[in-house]
Amino acid sequence: MLIRPVRTYPDPVLLDRCQPASVSDAERVAADLVDTMRSLPRCVGLAAPQIGAPVRVAVVDCSRHPAAGAHNGLLLLCDPRILDAAGRELGREGCQSLPWYTVDVVRSRRIALEPEPGRLVWSSGFEARAIQHEIDHLDGILILDRAAGARAVHRRGTPPPAS
């Protein structure tokens, strides 16, 4: 269990589809993901490629976020699949791997999720958005790829000078 550095765009590990996760991958990566996620202010999810591991593992925990509403607590996503989705909603998202931007993204409002083979979870609202965001990371998709139009990307803060 370690707090690992978060990879930022344009790190190539963020841009590729991840490989299926073995049980040993999930065990090895999940604890580091949880520790790293909980060390970051307002972070509600983190995917394995964000800590340099190109496997289909992510964690989501909206329980401490004021916008969460209903939630499922800490979710471990191991080879997750969205089985059904309903409703569409525009919302602004941030990302630990794109710390200097927020992006307006359209997502499904409600999802039926298989977080790991054989388990079914229903989610809606803020948590459903966070789950979809983390699954996108596993597919090499960033919020910039999902921007809802030319004016959907918003700068936050000042990026450090290029090195």
N, C-alpha and C positions, 0 to 999 in steps of 0.2 A: 504494500500500500504506500503509494508515493504521490505527492503533488508534482505533476509533470508540467513542463512548459507547454503553452498552447501555440500550435502552429498557426501562422497568419498567411493570408493571401499575399503572394502567389505561390506558396509552397506547393510543389507538385502532388504531394500526398492528399491534398484537399480536392484535387481536380479529377481523380480517378475513381472508378467504381470499386468498392471494396470486395474482398474475397469472402465467401461464406465462413462463418466462425465455427471452430470446433469448441467442445466443452472446455478444453484447456485454454483456448484463446479467451473465451468469455470470462473464465475465472481469473486469468492473468490480468486482463485489461479492466474489468468492471470495477474492481476496488480502486484502481488508480483514477478511473473516470469519476467515481463518486467523490474521492478525496479532492481531486482537482476542481470539480464543479463546486463543491461546498466552500472552497477557498476563494472563489471569485464572487464579488458582490453582485447580487441580482441575477446570477446565472441559474437557469432552470433546466439546462440540459447540456450534454456534451457527447460527442461522437468520437469513436476510436481514432479516425484519421486526424482529428484535431490535436491528439497527443502523439501522432506519428505512427499509429498502428493501423495498417490498411485492412482491417477486418470488420465485418458487419455486426458491431456491438456499439450500443449507445446507452445512455442513462437519461432519464427525465424525472425531475421532482419539482412540482409546482407548489408544494405544500406551504412554502414560506413566502411566496410572492403575493403581494396585495391584489393583483389582478386575476388571480387564479380561479376563484369561485370553486366549483366542484372539481375534485381531482382524485387520482388513484394513489397518491403517495409516491414513493420511490418506485419507478418502473425500470427494470432492466430489459433492454431490447437486444435480443440475440437472433440475428437473421429475421428481423421483423417484416411483417407484411400487412398492408392496409387491405382489408377484405371488402369494405364498403365505405362510402363517403357520401355525405349529403350536405346541401346548402353551401353557399359560397359567401365569403366575407373578406373585405379588404382590411388589413391591419398593418401597423408598422412594426418591424422586427429589427432587433440588433443581433449581433453575432460576435462571439469572442474571437473568431478568426478574421473578422473585418471590424476591428474596434473603432474605427474612425467614421463609420457610416451607420445609418439606419436606412431601411428600405421598406417601401410600401409593397406588400405582397398579398395576392389573393389566395386564400386557402379554404379548404372544406371546414364547415362549422362543426360537423359531427363525424366521427369515424368509428368503425369497428376494426379493431387491431388484433393481430396475432403477434404479441411481443416476442414470443418464442414458440417453437412448434408445439401445437396441441393446447395452447392457452388462448382464451378470448377475453378482450377488454374493450369496453365502450368508453369513448371520451368525447368531450365537447368543449367548445369555447377556447380559452387560453391554453389549456393543456393539449387539446387536439392540435392547435397551431404549433406548439412546441414539439410534439411528437413528429409532425410532418416535417418540420425544420430539421430535426436530427436525422430522420430517414433520408432526407435530401443529401445530407453530408455523406451518408453511406453510399449514395449513388454518384458522388462527385459533383453535386449540384450545390451552388452557393446562392444566397439570397439575391445577389446581383443578377444571376441567371433568371430569377423569377420576378424581377422588378416589374411593377404594374404600370409601365409607361415611362416616357422620357423624363418626367419630373418626379419619379418615385424614389430617387436616391437622395438622401439628406446627409450632409456632413455633421458630425458631432465632435466637438473638440478640435484640436490641432494635431495632425500627425507629426511624428518626429521627423527631422530632416533625413533625406535619403542618404544612405551610407555608401 
